[in-house]
Amino acid sequence: MTAAFLVALEIAARHYGIPGPVTNQAKEVVFAPKSGPLLYASMGLMMVVLTWRQRLVAAAAAVGIDLVFLLVRLAAGAGFACGNGPLWVIMGCAVIAVTRRTGSERTLLLKGVGLGLLLVTGRKTGDTWLLITSKTRPDVLDRYAATADHALGDPSWLAGRIVDATGPVGSHLLDYVYIQLAVAAVAVAMYQLRNVAAERRFPRHHLVRTFLVIGLIGPAIYMLFPTVGPVFAYGPDGGHWALANVWPATAPQVTTPHAMPFDGITPRNCMPSLHTAWATAIFIHSRRGPRSLRFAGTFWLVATLCATLGFGYHYGVDLVAGAVFSITVEAALRTYDRGWDKAGVQLVVHGAAVFTALLLSYRFLPMQMARHPYVFGPLLIAALVSVIAGYVRTTRQWEPVPAPALRRKPLPELV
């Protein structure tokens, strides 16, 4: 099924004159990768099935191959790039699994290879989806999102001014957090999968599953509600396509919204905010880790929310929808593992209903939301809180109840 989806996406991309995910990934075997840290993170995921000695050998091989590629690029006058090494190591492990392993050992190693490749392929798939949205959706609905955002007090404009006030230090920190979200996910996933090599099996549910499902379903919603974000529709990055250059200094006036044409390059990737969805998933899965991992998950969520708003990539209503979307996907995956019990089904239906209601209200009730912010603002927050509370309540019911310790009866004293 995954292979068929990739082939279909490759064909669709070719139809619009752009390379698809398979082509882009194949290029990185030799040419400079787009994201070296992501490829190293993918190799780290693959190595959860290896012993410590094998991990050291794989890491050394990846660094050595990267150094060879780097020397060749420097000799040819090309720029610095890394990431070919881990990709070669992942492919090498696939060859070893087929030619040198048998039975459960082969299956486990192939699962590790597949896990590593899924992460990087998911990234390529997402990039292709974004290009397709820009080619197939000439009109965007930013006026609707910006108008509905008045109910929340135009948080993107406020956050943009705050980021500007922090100067280059705050901007660079948030930019790194925003770009390296997948690396943070791998850190949490590697903790969850730390016992795979010893137990010779993968846990039923882990963060990578949630990440991939969010990345698979989310871009399809972009096609239904195409938006480019405040920095493009109302800011300097939109060029002559922007309505005005007012972000983040002045919030736009409340006027009857309508679809507006935009360029054929900028991705329509705002509604919902998948960065918020992924950061929410990281936060949820980090709750079972040690204190340092829980702190990191909280930091990444807060910093991602600040970055998405502060850089003008999203409206506040995007973030609300993204968080609801993430929790609903996580609930659906966990309910699927449990056999679709009643509590889980109710949680998934509630989350899906709230998410659908949010999108419909942004599209058909933006003027009412803008004119009555003291009504619709609390309603939006209440809808989000209801999904969060439902998830917490339901998952607590799923937790095993520890059996009470048995007390030994004292022996009768001998007289």
Summary of the structure (lengths in Angstrom):
residues: 415
radius of gyration: 23.9
end to end distance: 77.0
largest distance: 100.7
contacts: 1375
relative contact order: 0.10
helix: 72%
strand: 1%
